[in-house]
Amino acid sequence: MTPIRHNGSAGPNGKGDPATLSGAPETAGDPVLDAVRDCVLAVGVRRTTMTDVARRAGVSRMTLYRRWPDVRSLVGDLMTREWIDVATRSMPERRPGTADTRTLIVDGLVAGVAAFRAHPLFRKIVDVDPELLLPYVLDRRGASQEALLALLTDALREGHADGSVRTGHPDRQARSLLLVVQSFTLSLRTMTDEDDAGLTAEAFLAELRTILERTLTP
């Protein structure tokens, strides 16, 4: 599938919006983001300080403040890096003789939901600092959502071309798919009952696969 192409943008206040990506090449192996990840996993976002991050990263606080105004903006860039990595790793690449585009999209989205729910940073934020996710559910799209939409839109166009995906407005279809998988990612645990074999997380992921297949089949 077509790789993600993403350009970061400033937030509504022009600085430090958690939706902003500092730039994938710059952040991919960034020791500062690695350090804030360790801090958040250890104590959560609210108890993480710029001093903690600087100490773990082996840099001065002033070095941090040149790039990020506060911990929240640091965590925003961290989430963007981690979520894009999960999404891109989940989407299978097209190889000669492999399944049609619709199957690749469905496989990738179902795998992505499972990967997000198992991701240690995602689990920590949901358990300790869930309010960090609310703006991207209720108010605006973040950089990782924009990146996933770009990936999905390109894939849907491929599916339209090979006839495996129902023809439609590709941007609308991509946004609709994202709404579906976001709900499964964020709210699935409120619906599961591990004592009932038909209501386990695995059973719901199978149901998600059916929903996506039926939505995309011509």
Secondary structure as UniProt FT lines:
FT   TURN            12..13
FT   TURN            18..19
FT   HELIX           24..27
FT   TURN            28..29
FT   HELIX           31..43
FT   TURN            46..47
FT   HELIX           50..57
FT   HELIX           61..65
FT   TURN            66..67
FT   HELIX           71..90
FT   TURN            96..97
FT   HELIX           101..118
FT   HELIX           120..128
FT   HELIX           130..132
FT   HELIX           134..138
FT   HELIX           143..162
FT   HELIX           170..187
FT   HELIX           188..190
FT   TURN            194..195
FT   HELIX           197..199
FT   HELIX           201..216
//
